[in-house]
Amino acid sequence: MWLKEKRGTVMKRILIALSLLALGGCFTIGDSARPIATETVPATNAVTERTLVVVLPGFGADAREMKDRGVPEAIHAAWPEADVLLASATFAYYRDGRLVPRLHDEVIEPSLRAGYKRIWLAGASLGGMGALLYEQQHPGVLTGVILFAPFLGDSSLLREIRTAGGAQAWDPGPLPAEVNSENYQRQVWKMVKDWGAHPELARRVWLACGNEDRLLAGVKLLAESLPGEHYVELDGGHTWNTWLIGGRAVFGKIRNTTL
């Protein structure tokens, strides 16, 4: 869990940075004192081997906005056999250092107990970072991770990794076991670096980004550590339209690898 004594300053900086990425519509911070609200949209073509796609919202969004935007329909257009669970894992859970344990205890573990054989965690923008944080702290629990234009850290860190020659050549330096507000970005990129020695883990990750997205440079840096076919470049920028239209192709590719 993130250290509270330094959390305020660091998270304020992240809040300012991410506010620049916020999309149109309602601007939701949320309340981490409450359980993560969820809404499940059942598969349109149910099968015995149950699959669940859990979707984390971007900065300023929640489950209601994702439903209003048509996220379940976009996924079902390509993957009708999957149930879709929209999770209101809003910014408050990141700010208070409670995202990963709450997501695990309130969403992922109950879904496993409910009998889902495959659970995929998807997220766009801030939600993409959330999916990576979950994977870093609970490796192997998920079937896979699906990232749309994920927030991947401060520009200074991305520059450091790029200057080193990419994640596989980069030295993250000594890191404590605990993920906190000071080191979470390095912890995520250290996980990416470790994929070089464990390519089977990289094969569980899919990545997509618009060709006009302001996060494209960092996304391409991450794509270097994935199998080539697991990175999809979409037409458009950091928008719902890009992710929903392009996402159908991404989810279709994933579906075809699991059937």
N, C-alpha and C positions, 0 to 999 in steps of 0.2 A: 504494500500500500504506500502511496506517495507520502513523503514526510510533510507534516503540516506546517512546521515552522518556516519553511521557505516556499510553501505552496503559493501564497498570495501573490508575491511579486512575479514569479515565473508564470503562473496561470493568467495573470492580468496581461502579460506580454503575449501569451498565446491567444487570449481572447481578442486582443486588438488585431493580431495578425489574421486570425480566422474570420473576424468580422468582415474583412475585405473579400473573403471568398463566399460569404453568405449569399444564397440565392433568393429570388423573389418569394413572396408569400409570407406566412406568419413567421415571426421571429420568436422561437421558443428556447428558453434556457432550461426550464424544468425544475424539479425538486427531488434531489437524491434521497431525501428522507422517506419518500414514498416508493413502493415497489415499482419496478419497471412495467409500465403498461404495455400490453401486447394485443395484437389482433391477428387471428389466424384465418387465412383464406384457403379453403380446402382445394385439393387438386381437382382439375376438371376431368381427369382420366385416371381414377384411382387404381393402384396396383398393390399386390401383396407386400413387396419389399418397399416399405414406406420411406420416402425421402422428404426432408424438410429443408427449405431455404430460409434461414433467419436473416433479415435485412436490418442493418443499422442505419439510422438517418445521418444526413450531413449536418453541418453546423446550423443551428437555428430551426431545424425541422424536427418532426416527431412522427409517430405512426399514422396519425390522422392525415397529415400532409402527404405522406408517402402513398396512402390509399387514394386520396383525392387526385394525386398526380397520375395514378394508374400503374403503380409499380407491380401489384399482383397480376394484372392483365398482361403486362409486358413480359413477365416471367412465364406465365402460363401459355402465352402465344408460342414459346419455344420449348417449354418443358411442362406439358400438361399433367404429368404424373407426380409433380412435386407439390406438397403443401407449402404455403408461403406464410411465414410468421413475421409480422412487422413489429419491431421492438422500439419503444420510445426511450431508447438509451440516449438521452439528450445531453447537452453540454454539461449540465450540473454534475453528472456522474463522473465525467473526466475531471472537472474542476475540483471535486472533492476526493479524488483518488479512489473512487469506489466502482468504477466501470467494470473492471474484469471480475472481481469477486461477485458482484451483484449479477452480472450477466451469466456467470457460471451457475450460481446457486438458484437464480430465479427463472432462467430461460433454458440454458443448455442441458443441465442435469435433469430437470423435469421432462424435457423432450426425450432424452435417452430413456428415462424410466417409462415414458409413454409408448415406447416400442419402435421409435424411428431407427432404421438401420443405417441411414446416411444423413448426416447433418452438415450442410454447407453454410458458412457465414459470409454474408456479402455486405459491403459497405461502400459508400461514395464519399469522397472528400474526408471530413473528419471521421465518418464511419469507417472509412478504409483504414485509418490509423487505429481505430478501435479494434477492428478485426485482426490486425497485425499484433496488437498488444495482447489480445486473447490467445492467439497462436503462440506467441513468445512465452506466455506463462502457463499454457496448457497444451504443450505439444502433443500431437497425436490424437487428441480427443475428437477433433473435427474430421470429417471426410476431406474437406478442403476449404479454401478461402477464395473469395471472388472480390477483386478490388477495382473500383471505378475512380480514376483520378484521385488516388489517396493523398492526403496530407502526409508528407514523409519527413518533415523536420525543418529546422531553420536553414536559411540559405547558406550560412557559414559552415554548417555541418555538411551539407550537400557539396559545397565547394571543396571541403577537406577530403571527402571521399573521392570526388572526381579527380582532384589533383594527385591523389595516391594511385590512380589508375583503376578505380572501381572498387566495389565492395570486397572482392576477393583479395585484392592487394592491400587494402586499407587495414591499419592497426587501430582498433578501437581503444586501446589502452586498458588498464585495469578497471574492472567494473565490479561493484558489490553484487551480491545475489539478489538483493531487494531492488525492485524497479521503483523509482521515485520521480518526482517532478524535475529533478536535476539531470537524470540520466536516461529517461525513457526513450528518447530518440536514439541514443547510442545503443541502448539495449536492443531495440528493434533492428538496427542496422547490423549489430553483431550477429543476430539470428540470421539475417540475410547472408552475411559472410560465411556462417557455418553451413549454409546450404551447399556451398562448394564441395564440402566433404561428405555431404549427405544429399545427393541429387534427388533421391526419392521424396524428400521433403519439398523441394522446389517444384516437383511435378504435381503437388497438391494445390498450387497457387496459380490463379488466373488473374490477368491484369489488363485493363483497358483504359484508354484515355483519348480525349479529343485532340485532333491535330492543331487546334487553336487554343488549347487549354493553357492557362498560365502556370500550371504545375507540370507541364509536359517534360521539361528537362529533368526534373527529379524522378518522374515516372520512368523515363527511358533509362536512367541510371539503375533503377530497380530491375527493369526488364532484362538487363545484361546478365542477371543471375537466374533467369528463368528459361525453360525450354522455349525456343523461338516461337512455336505455335501457340504458346500460352500468353503471348502479348498481342493484343488487338488494338490497332490505332483507328479511331473513329473519326468521322467528319464532325467538326464542331468544337465548341469550347466547353467551359465549366458550367454546364447547364443540364437541367432535367431532360430536356429534349434530346440532347446528345446521348445521355445514359439510357434513356428508355428505348430509343430507336436502335442504337447500337447494341444495347444490352440483349436484345433478342438474338443477335448473332452469337454473342458470347455464351449465353445460357444454352443455345442450341448446340454449340460445340461441346460444352460440358456434358450435356445430356447424352450426346452421341458416344462419348467416351465411357459412360456408366451403364449403358444398356447392353 
